[in-house]
Amino acid sequence: MPSDDELEQAARAVLVETAARGSTITYAALVERVPALEPRRRAGRLGEVLRRITLEEAAAGRGMLSAVVVRSRGEALPGAGFFRLAEELGRDVSDRSACWRSELARVVAEHRPGEGGR
C-alpha cells in the first residue's frame, strides 16, 4: 500500500498531465490511472486526497488543480467538495460554472507547455 505522500504524488502527476493537455478527467478515470486510489474512492475519501493537492497548489499560486477532475454524470463539473474548498479559498462560487471555468483556465495556463507552464 502506497503512503499518503506517494498516493498524492501519483494523483498530482495525472492532474498536471491532464491540465497540460488542456483537458479534464473524470473521477473514475483518475482512479483507473491511479488504482491505489480505489480504496479511498470506495470509502468516500477521494476528496481528501484532492483537497490536500489543491491546498498545496493554491498556496503555491498555481490555482485549484483539482478543477481538472469532473463528474461523469450530469453536468461535467467537479463535485460539491471542490466548490466548498473554492469558497474556503475565497473564490466567488455564486456561479459554480463560471468559478470552475476560471479555475480550469488558470491551471491549464499554469501547466500547458509554452503558456508559462512548468
C-alpha positions as a Markdown table, in Angstrom:
| # | Residue | x | y | z |
|---|---|---|---|---|
| 1 | Met | 0.0 | 0.0 | 0.0 |
| 2 | Pro | 1.5 | 3.3 | -1.0 |
| 3 | Ser | 2.0 | 6.1 | 1.6 |
| 4 | Asp | -0.3 | 9.1 | 1.6 |
| 5 | Asp | 2.6 | 11.1 | 0.0 |
| 6 | Glu | 3.1 | 8.6 | -2.7 |
| 7 | Leu | -0.6 | 8.5 | -3.5 |
| 8 | Glu | -0.8 | 12.2 | -3.7 |
| 9 | Gln | 2.3 | 12.4 | -5.9 |
| 10 | Ala | 0.8 | 9.8 | -8.3 |
| 11 | Ala | -2.6 | 11.6 | -8.4 |
| 12 | Arg | -0.9 | 15.0 | -8.8 |
| 13 | Ala | 1.1 | 13.8 | -11.7 |
| 14 | Val | -2.1 | 12.7 | -13.5 |
| 15 | Leu | -3.8 | 16.0 | -12.8 |
| 16 | Val | -0.8 | 18.0 | -14.0 |
| 17 | Glu | -0.6 | 15.9 | -17.2 |
| 18 | Thr | -4.4 | 16.5 | -17.7 |
| 19 | Ala | -4.0 | 20.2 | -17.2 |
| 20 | Ala | -1.0 | 20.3 | -19.6 |
| 21 | Arg | -3.2 | 18.7 | -22.3 |
| 22 | Gly | -5.9 | 21.4 | -21.6 |
| 23 | Ser | -8.4 | 18.7 | -20.8 |
| 24 | Thr | -10.4 | 17.2 | -17.9 |
| 25 | Ile | -10.6 | 13.7 | -16.4 |
| 26 | Thr | -13.4 | 12.1 | -14.6 |
| 27 | Tyr | -13.1 | 10.8 | -11.0 |
| 28 | Ala | -13.5 | 7.3 | -12.3 |
| 29 | Ala | -10.8 | 7.7 | -14.9 |
| 30 | Leu | -8.5 | 9.2 | -12.3 |
| 31 | Val | -8.9 | 6.1 | -10.2 |
| 32 | Glu | -8.3 | 3.9 | -13.2 |
| 33 | Arg | -5.0 | 5.8 | -13.8 |
| 34 | Val | -4.1 | 5.6 | -10.1 |
| 35 | Pro | -5.6 | 2.3 | -8.9 |
| 36 | Ala | -4.3 | 2.8 | -5.3 |
| 37 | Leu | -7.0 | 5.5 | -5.0 |
| 38 | Glu | -9.8 | 2.9 | -5.3 |
| 39 | Pro | -10.0 | 2.1 | -1.5 |
| 40 | Arg | -10.3 | 5.9 | -0.9 |
| 41 | Arg | -13.0 | 6.2 | -3.5 |
| 42 | Arg | -15.0 | 3.3 | -2.0 |
| 43 | Ala | -14.7 | 4.8 | 1.4 |
| 44 | Gly | -15.8 | 8.2 | 0.2 |
| 45 | Arg | -12.4 | 9.7 | 0.9 |
| 46 | Leu | -11.1 | 10.5 | -2.6 |
| 47 | Gly | -11.9 | 14.2 | -2.0 |
| 48 | Glu | -9.5 | 14.2 | 0.9 |
| 49 | Val | -6.6 | 13.5 | -1.4 |
| 50 | Leu | -7.8 | 16.0 | -4.0 |
| 51 | Arg | -8.2 | 18.6 | -1.2 |
| 52 | Arg | -4.6 | 18.2 | 0.0 |
| 53 | Ile | -3.3 | 18.5 | -3.5 |
| 54 | Thr | -5.4 | 21.6 | -4.2 |
| 55 | Leu | -4.4 | 23.3 | -1.0 |
| 56 | Glu | -0.8 | 22.9 | -1.8 |
| 57 | Glu | -1.2 | 24.0 | -5.4 |
| 58 | Ala | -3.3 | 27.0 | -4.5 |
| 59 | Ala | -0.8 | 28.0 | -1.7 |
| 60 | Ala | 2.0 | 27.9 | -4.4 |
| 61 | Gly | -0.1 | 30.3 | -6.6 |
| 62 | Arg | -0.9 | 27.7 | -9.2 |
| 63 | Gly | -4.7 | 27.6 | -8.8 |
| 64 | Met | -7.0 | 24.7 | -7.8 |
| 65 | Leu | -5.5 | 21.8 | -9.7 |
| 66 | Ser | -8.5 | 19.6 | -8.9 |
| 67 | Ala | -10.5 | 21.7 | -11.3 |
| 68 | Val | -9.5 | 19.2 | -14.0 |
| 69 | Val | -11.4 | 16.4 | -12.2 |
| 70 | Val | -15.1 | 16.3 | -13.2 |
| 71 | Arg | -18.2 | 14.1 | -12.7 |
| 72 | Ser | -19.0 | 11.6 | -15.4 |
| 73 | Arg | -22.8 | 12.0 | -14.9 |
| 74 | Gly | -24.8 | 15.2 | -15.3 |
| 75 | Glu | -23.1 | 18.4 | -16.0 |
| 76 | Ala | -19.3 | 17.9 | -16.3 |
| 77 | Leu | -18.3 | 19.9 | -13.3 |
| 78 | Pro | -16.3 | 18.9 | -10.2 |
| 79 | Gly | -18.2 | 17.6 | -7.2 |
| 80 | Ala | -19.5 | 19.7 | -4.3 |
| 81 | Gly | -16.3 | 19.4 | -2.3 |
| 82 | Phe | -14.5 | 21.4 | -5.0 |
| 83 | Phe | -16.9 | 24.3 | -4.6 |
| 84 | Arg | -16.8 | 24.1 | -0.8 |
| 85 | Leu | -13.0 | 24.4 | -1.0 |
| 86 | Ala | -13.2 | 27.1 | -3.6 |
| 87 | Glu | -15.3 | 29.1 | -1.2 |
| 88 | Glu | -12.8 | 28.5 | 1.7 |
| 89 | Leu | -10.1 | 29.8 | -0.6 |
| 90 | Gly | -12.0 | 33.0 | -1.2 |
| 91 | Arg | -13.3 | 32.2 | -4.7 |
| 92 | Asp | -16.7 | 33.5 | -5.8 |
| 93 | Val | -18.9 | 30.4 | -6.1 |
| 94 | Ser | -22.1 | 32.3 | -6.8 |
| 95 | Asp | -22.0 | 31.0 | -10.4 |
| 96 | Arg | -20.4 | 27.5 | -10.0 |
| 97 | Ser | -19.9 | 27.0 | -13.7 |
| 98 | Ala | -18.1 | 30.4 | -14.0 |
| 99 | Cys | -16.0 | 29.6 | -10.9 |
| 100 | Trp | -14.9 | 26.3 | -12.3 |
| 101 | Arg | -14.2 | 27.6 | -15.8 |
| 102 | Ser | -12.0 | 30.3 | -14.3 |
| 103 | Glu | -10.0 | 27.8 | -12.2 |
| 104 | Leu | -9.7 | 25.4 | -15.1 |
| 105 | Ala | -8.3 | 28.1 | -17.3 |
| 106 | Arg | -5.9 | 29.1 | -14.6 |
| 107 | Val | -4.5 | 25.6 | -14.1 |
| 108 | Val | -4.3 | 24.9 | -17.8 |
| 109 | Ala | -2.4 | 28.1 | -18.4 |
| 110 | Glu | -0.1 | 27.2 | -15.5 |
| 111 | His | 0.7 | 23.7 | -16.7 |
| 112 | Arg | 0.4 | 23.9 | -20.5 |
| 113 | Pro | 3.7 | 23.9 | -22.3 |
| 114 | Gly | 4.5 | 27.2 | -23.9 |
| 115 | Glu | 2.0 | 29.1 | -21.7 |
| 116 | Gly | 4.2 | 29.6 | -18.7 |
| 117 | Gly | 3.7 | 26.0 | -17.6 |
| 118 | Arg | 6.4 | 24.1 | -15.8 |
